[in-house]
Amino acid sequence: MRRHNDASHAKPTKRHELYRTAVRDYGSVIDRLAAGNESDPEKRRDLRQDIHLQLWRSFAAFDGRCSLKTWTLRVAHNTAASYVIRERRINANLVGLEEIERTLKSADPPRDIDRDRALRDVQEVILKLRPLDRQIIISYLEGMDAVSIADITGLSPANIAMKIHRIKKILANGIRKEQSHA
């Protein structure tokens, strides 16, 4: 005898549908966001799980006033930022843009850059950024424009554009510095 209220035959909830769609459409962005915020594979897996849990929970309050993409990335970035703040208490190596700019020396770009090494160097510099700056550059690298990033972070688009410019300069100088020491 079959039950009609059997969980395997129950109609998926709206929350479940929203979560499934978000993971299908933006799961790779969430994975890259986790990688951009945590270099340790075990901790990265924990962060990814935390992002998914918070995303699932958040859909109980999703009212459609913003796009599913904006909602998903806002939850993911806020969860990652909270994670980084918690980790900062343990690891006080995060620095502001000003400190990184002061410590980087300009060097001639190398003629032959190894792509994997360059990506590792970029990730290393990104991991040193404060959570908000990290969130901005990761969003930018995901192809988001300043208006979309501003919507997620609460900053103005002009402020976002300025920060992106500064961070890109820092990343370029950081790669040049690392490559010149190789």
Secondary structure, 3 states (H helix, E strand, C coil): CCCCCCHHHCCCCHHHHHHHHHHHHHHHHHHHHHHHHCCCHHHHHHHHHHHHHHHHHHCCCCCCCCCHHHHHHHHHHHHHHHHHHHHHHHCCCCCCHHHHHHHCCCCCCCCCCCHHHHHHHHHHHHHHCCHHHHHHHHHHHCCCCHHHHHHHHCCCHHHHHHHHHHHHHHHHHHHHHHHHHC
